[in-house]
Amino acid sequence: MINRGVSGGWSGFAIDGDLHSCWLCQRSVTAKALRCSSCGAVQPFHDLNHFALFGLEPRFDLDLETLDRNYAAARRTLDPERLAVKTPKAGMLAHRYTEALATAYETLRNPVSRARYLLTLLDAEAKAGGEPAPSAVEPDSGRDGILRPDFDALAKAVATATDCPTVDRLGAQAIRDMENCIHALSTAFRAGRIGEARLVLAHLDRLESLSAAARQRRLDLCPPPSPEGRGS
């Protein structure tokens, strides 16, 4: 079950699990440990979720400073070049972990990709428990905080804009709506309203597309000067 408690720190090998033998020193190590607590050897790669790699609880509201600090500590601890001096196998295992850490860090640092990833974990948890994954739902009629943009009207306004100030205004509106949606995501996850969070994430996907369309429309209307033009 996903625990939505307070996030912790990165210990490197403090992950619960059954015991097995370290491949290097043969002493007992938890099955999901990243490194042996006795000899320090990097253990065979485990497909841990992104949060577990950093010793964090799976939740939307993350302390980004803690994430940054744990990522830096993990990179220092699992430096492939340094560990490869001890044994080639240790360096190879560390390299695989550092690749996984980089992917996990990029996913969790961005609130949209973090929300999308958290929903996949929650869906997997529901499936394991024999429950259907929550679908996107509208919030209760009296609840505030959920945006319902008229996406078709906004898309048409971007596509038919004839000057850069208008496109800039529409792009800024899309960005403001995205920021409000991220706030609404946080509220929905904290309250355990997963279907509502899925709806807000769908809004965010469309707003990202609108923001990208606004940037492209601006380039079409007001292309940057060519290098030749700037030099003349």
N, C-alpha and C positions, 0 to 999 in steps of 0.2 A: 504493500500500500504506500502511496506517495505521502510523505510527511510534509506538512505545510508549516513547519515550525521555523525557528530563527536560524539563519544561515550560520555556518561555522567556518573554521579555517581549514587550510590544506595541510594534512599531516604527512602525506606521501604514502603511508601504508596502513592507516587506521580505518580500514573498511571491513565490516563484519563478513563472516562467511565460514564455511567448513575449512578444516586444516588440511594442508598437503605439505609435501616436502620441497624445500628450496632446491632448485636444480644444481646449485653450486655447493652449498654447505650441508644440504640434506636435513637441516633443522626444520621444525614445524613453522609454517607460514599460513596465514589465512588465505583462502582460495582466491580472493579478489584483491590481494595486496599488490601494490605496484612495486615495492621493494621489500627484500627480506629484512626483518628487524634485527637479525643476528649478524649477517655478513654484508648487508647493504646491496646485494645483487638485485638488479632489475628482474622482475618476474615475467613469465610469459604473458603476452598481451591478452587482456580481457576486454570485452566489448561493453565497457561501462557507459552509463548515460553521461551526457555532458556535465550535469551538475555534480555527479559523483566524482568525476575526474578532478574537480576542484574542492572536494569536501564540502559542497554546498547542498542545502536542502532544495528539492525541486519546487520552485515558486517563482511567480512573476516579478515580485518586488525584490530586486537584488541590490545590495550595496556594491556599486561598481568599483569603489576603491578596494573593497575586499576581493572582488574578482580579479582586479589588476594585480593586487599583491600576491594572491595565491597563484596566479599564472606565472608571475616572475619567479616565485619560489619553486614552482614545479619545473620550470625551465632550467633553473640552476641545479636542482637535484637530479634531473634526468638529462644532463648535457651529454649527448651521444659521443662527442669527440673525447671528452674526459673519461667516460666510462669504457670506451673502446680500448683505452690503454690497458685496462685490467683484463678484459677478454673481448674478442670480437663479437661474441654472442650478446654480451651486455650492451655493447654499442648498438647492435642491430635492434635489440628490444627497445632501447631508449629512443632510437630514431622513430620507431613506430608510435611510441607513446607521444613524442613531441609533435608528430603530425596530427594525432588525434586531439591533443591539447589545443593546437592552433585552430583546428576546425571548431572545436567546442567553444573556444574563446570568442571567435568571430560571431558565432551563433548567439551566444548569451549576451554579448555586448550590445547588440541591436535589439531594441524592445519588440519590434515586429517579428523578427526571426525567433526571438526567445519565446514569444507567445505561441507561435506556430509549433515550435518544438515541444513546449510544455503540453499543448493539446494532444500531440502524438503520444506522449507518455501517459496522459490521462485516458486516452482512447485505449491504449494497450492495457492499462490497469482495469478498465471496465470490461474489456474483452476477456481478460484472464479470470475475472469474477463472474463471467457469464451474463454480463449486463450489456445492453446496447450503448454505443457511444452517444453522448448527448448531441443532438442536432442544433443548428442555429435557431434561436427562438427570439421573438420580440419580447422586451421586458414588460413587466406589469404596466398598465396604462398610467398609473400615477407616479412612476419612477422617472426621475430626471437623469440627465447625463448621457443618454444615448443619442447620438446624432443620426438623423435620417436625411442625408443630403439628397437633392434631386440630381442624381448622377447624369441622367440623360440631358437635362438642361445645362449642367455645367460643361459636359463634353461638347455640346453644340456651341456653347458660348466660346469655348477655347478654339474650336475648329473654324468658327466664323469671325473671330477677332481680326480687326484690320489694322491695329496699331500696337506697338510694344507696351505702352502704359496699361492698356486693357489686359493684355496677356499677363503682365506682371501682377496686376491686381488679382486676377483669377488664380495664378500660381500661388500667390501669398495666401489666398483664401483656402486653397487645398492644403497648404502646409499647416495653417491654423487648425483646420478641421482634423488633420492627422494628429496634431498635438492633443486636441480634445479627446480623440478616440483612444490614444494611449492612456490618458487619465481614466477614461471609462473602462479600459481593459483592466487596469490595476484594481479598480473598484469591483468589477465583476469577478475577478479571480479571488480577491480577498473574501468575498461573500460566498464563494463556491458556486456562482451562477455560470456554469461552464457553457451552457447553450447560448447565453447572452454574450459571453466572451467570444464565442465563435462568430456570432453575428457582427460584433464590433471589428473583429479581424477581417471579415469579408468586406466591411466598409473601408478598412485601411488599405486592402489590396486595390480597391477601385480608386481610392484617393491617390495612391502611389502612381497608378496608371495615368490619372488626370494630371498629376504634377509633371510626369515625364512628357505627356502630350503638350503641356504648356511650355516646357523648355524647348521642345522641338518647334512649336509654333513660333516662339520668339526668334529662334535661329532662322526660320523661314522668312519672317518679316524684317528682322534686323540682323542680317549676317554680320559677323565680325569683319573688320577690314582685312584685306589680304596682306601677307607680309610685304608684297611689293608696294602696296598703297601706304603702309606705315613708313616705309623707308623713303618714299618720295617727298 
